[in-house]
């Protein structure tokens, strides 16, 4: 079987890109704030922080909270998220897309703001254990948009930046790619308004998983 046309390594964000979890994350942040009796951020502000590590995300979403209370807020967030994560699923068409990319001998990876346990649980829930050749989480390396996640994955597979593409639904993902010197593709159906993607010069912006699949089939 021939090697990929343009990219050896395809790196996906998880929440809002492969996994339909944006609404639950927003709701869980808001519910955690209600539990602590602090100002509840509007949905747009809560969605903006998706993709960051949890501590960074909560500090951005609730900037006026005393520092010593972020641990408590994180605990309540996890409570609400875990209570409903069984309701979540992959975006339709995701599994077929990943299987086709594997058959074409791309290396597949995930770079996510989730913690390691959270990603492992999500992969098991989605029946994707073993699908990805490498994964990086925010609790074991630098949080987005620092380039370390992508740099570590490229080092793991011995792939140059020009042979790597990052796919994500937030400006954090696209800035991560820009910082690491790789190509990127934005998806518009996740957490951030795709009109904010332009400064990060993605190769393309897709509006459905089917469109992403087709772009990868033709260009990856």
VOGU-3710 file (C-alpha; in Angstrom, 3 decimals, decimal comma):
1> xxxxxxxxxx> 0,000/0,000/0,000  1,332/3,445/-0,896  2,325/6,052/1,673  0,041/9,054/2,219  0,056/11,765/-0,415  0,813/14,768/1,787  0,613/14,034/5,534  2,077/11,089/7,409  0,719/12,204/10,800  -2,866/13,398/11,294
11> xxxxxxxxxx> -3,550/14,810/14,755  -7,091/15,392/15,986  -8,437/17,427/18,834  -11,014/15,384/20,770  -13,878/17,455/22,257  -15,938/19,189/19,590  -13,893/17,686/16,749  -14,392/13,922/17,005  -16,609/13,770/20,089  -19,899/15,671/20,373
21> xxxxxxxxxx> -19,238/17,024/23,872  -19,208/20,818/23,574  -22,669/21,392/25,040  -22,020/19,115/28,028  -18,692/20,810/28,815  -20,355/24,229/28,762  -23,231/23,016/30,921  -20,850/21,353/33,390  -18,795/24,539/33,822  -21,955/26,529/34,426
31> xxxxxxxxxx> -23,376/23,971/36,874  -20,101/23,885/38,819  -20,272/27,663/39,201  -23,842/27,410/40,456  -22,733/24,821/43,011  -20,108/27,229/44,364  -22,454/30,209/44,291  -20,257/32,215/41,936  -21,163/34,121/38,773  -22,104/31,734/35,975
41> xxxxxxxxxx> -20,247/32,511/32,736  -22,346/32,856/29,585  -22,265/29,915/27,201  -19,990/31,702/24,732  -17,339/32,346/27,392  -17,541/28,780/28,702  -17,244/27,376/25,175  -14,216/29,525/24,402  -12,058/27,709/26,985  -12,712/24,233/25,572
51> xxxxxxxxxx> -9,434/22,679/24,501  -7,371/24,211/27,293  -6,226/22,194/30,285  -8,893/22,139/33,004  -7,187/24,560/35,404  -6,412/27,006/32,591  -9,948/26,661/31,270  -11,578/27,388/34,614  -9,292/30,362/35,278  -10,315/31,859/31,931
61> xxxxxxxxxx> -14,021/31,071/32,341  -14,245/32,256/35,972  -11,412/34,776/36,353  -12,600/36,345/39,614  -12,578/33,164/41,708  -10,051/33,125/44,582  -7,116/30,893/43,515  -7,637/28,430/46,349  -11,156/27,617/45,096  -10,253/26,411/41,597
71> xxxxxxxxxx> -9,632/22,891/42,885  -13,153/22,820/44,310  -14,579/24,184/41,062  -12,725/21,508/39,082  -14,123/18,814/41,352  -17,702/20,014/40,778  -17,075/20,268/37,027  -15,911/16,652/36,924  -18,961/15,604/38,932  -21,386/17,108/36,427
81> xxxxxxxxxx> -19,450/15,966/33,355  -19,037/12,370/34,516  -22,700/12,154/35,484  -23,730/12,696/31,856  -20,790/11,594/29,696  -22,516/8,266/28,962  -24,958/10,266/26,805  -22,181/11,477/24,476  -21,127/9,976/21,162  -18,775/10,446/18,235
91> xxxxxxxxxx> -19,976/12,726/15,484  -21,695/10,649/12,818  -19,202/9,341/10,275  -16,155/9,684/12,535  -15,446/5,962/12,887  -15,600/5,366/9,141  -13,251/8,294/8,527  -10,698/7,045/11,048  -10,796/3,498/9,691  -10,165/4,724/6,155
101> xxxxxxxxxx> -7,233/6,863/7,277  -5,736/3,881/9,125  -6,138/1,740/6,005  -4,167/4,374/4,069  -1,334/3,985/6,611  -1,508/7,423/8,153  -0,401/7,678/11,749  -3,332/8,970/13,794  -3,043/10,866/17,061  -5,049/12,936/19,543
111> xxxxxxxxxx> -3,911/16,168/21,188  -6,443/17,250/23,798  -7,021/19,509/26,754  -8,516/16,551/28,629  -6,558/14,788/31,344  -5,164/11,306/30,742  -7,866/9,492/32,681  -10,579/11,532/30,997  -9,269/10,722/27,531  -8,821/7,043/28,343
121> xxxxxxxxxx> -12,401/6,881/29,616  -13,692/8,694/26,515  -11,797/6,404/24,130  -13,204/3,363/25,904  -16,727/4,809/25,818  -16,396/5,470/22,082  -14,888/2,008/21,381  -11,731/3,642/19,993  -9,128/1,974/22,231  -6,236/1,092/19,922
131> xxxxxxxxxx> -7,390/3,329/17,068  -4,806/6,048/17,693  -1,070/5,538/17,415  -0,305/8,304/19,901  -2,105/10,657/22,289  -1,156/13,657/24,405  -3,186/15,194/27,222  -2,883/18,509/29,017  -1,918/16,962/32,356  1,168/15,223/30,939
141> xxxxxxxxxx> 2,567/17,993/28,727  2,024/21,704/28,058  -1,537/22,887/27,467  -2,589/24,328/24,117  -1,606/26,527/22,358  1,953/25,744/23,482  3,461/23,609/20,688  4,821/20,861/22,938  1,919/18,441/22,327  2,504/18,427/18,595
151> xxxxxxxxxx> 6,286/18,506/18,908  6,221/15,402/21,119  3,947/13,546/18,705  6,123/14,453/15,722  9,195/13,281/17,631  7,445/10,028/18,560  6,879/9,120/14,913  9,871/10,844/13,389  7,607/13,033/11,241  8,551/16,525/10,078
161> xxxxxxxxxx> 6,223/19,483/10,603  5,465/19,759/6,880  4,183/16,153/6,936  1,821/16,796/9,886  -1,674/18,287/10,049  -3,645/19,318/13,138  -7,453/19,219/13,005  -9,543/21,053/15,583  -12,601/23,137/16,369  -10,994/25,965/18,346
171> xxxxxxxxxx> -8,506/28,759/17,854  -6,411/27,013/20,534  -5,988/24,033/18,174  -5,109/26,161/15,175  -2,698/28,314/17,161  -1,087/25,119/18,451  -0,499/24,053/14,841  0,816/27,465/13,876  3,195/27,484/16,852  4,475/24,017/15,907
181> xxxxxxxxxx> 4,863/24,903/12,226  2,325/22,386/10,950  -0,675/22,642/8,662  -4,143/22,801/10,196  -7,778/22,237/9,301  -10,580/23,938/11,231  -13,979/22,408/11,917  -16,898/24,775/12,384  -19,273/22,485/14,293  -17,498/22,604/17,664
191> xxxxxxxxxx> -16,801/25,248/20,285  -15,517/28,313/18,409  -16,978/30,497/15,685  -15,074/29,565/12,549  -14,780/33,222/11,561  -12,115/33,485/14,275  -9,950/30,891/12,479  -8,651/33,150/9,702  -5,613/34,614/11,535  -4,231/31,094/11,979
201> xxxxxxxxxx> -4,378/30,324/8,238  -5,914/26,833/8,229  -5,640/24,951/4,949  -9,415/24,533/4,970  -12,480/24,929/7,204  -15,062/22,139/7,103  -18,655/22,265/8,256  -19,375/18,570/8,840  -17,559/15,322/9,514  -18,522/14,174/6,029
211> xxxxxxxxxx> -16,815/17,251/4,560  -13,732/16,632/6,703  -13,621/13,023/5,530  -13,814/14,105/1,914  -11,098/16,746/2,334  -8,765/14,236/3,951  -9,499/11,687/1,233  -8,547/14,216/-1,457  -5,733/16,147/0,223  -4,158/14,120/3,042
//
